[in-house]
């Protein structure tokens, strides 16, 4: 088969830099970032955050070919900022934003675990003394295995 090895999607070869910065000679304050071993997931997040940056005039990306594991991110800023600074600030903002989501998720997991422990001890809902899954007509003993479908997760 002609497909490359799966590990090539993630493993950075020796001597290859993760990010290559290429200044655009045709546009003022414009830089292209070639980001190795990344795909649309990271590139689209960065593009979204860059477009929200007040000093960014243009931000776009492309993945040249599905079997080439890098993306090209092009950023143009106003004269008051550099594209490298804008990308750095966007990465810091994304790190903070997704760090907050992670901590909120972890807190919610702790709350759900505590709620599940209380429901096994004190009853849960209209049919106290019966498994929580029985409230919804779910056959079997989902609640006794630590799973309850009556948990509301709020972020």
Secondary structure as UniProt FT lines:
FT   HELIX           6..9
FT   TURN            14..15
FT   STRAND          19..23
FT   TURN            28..29
FT   STRAND          30..36
FT   HELIX           40..52
FT   TURN            54..55
FT   STRAND          56..62
FT   TURN            66..67
FT   STRAND          70..77
FT   TURN            79..80
FT   HELIX           83..122
FT   TURN            128..129
FT   HELIX           132..136
FT   HELIX           143..145
//
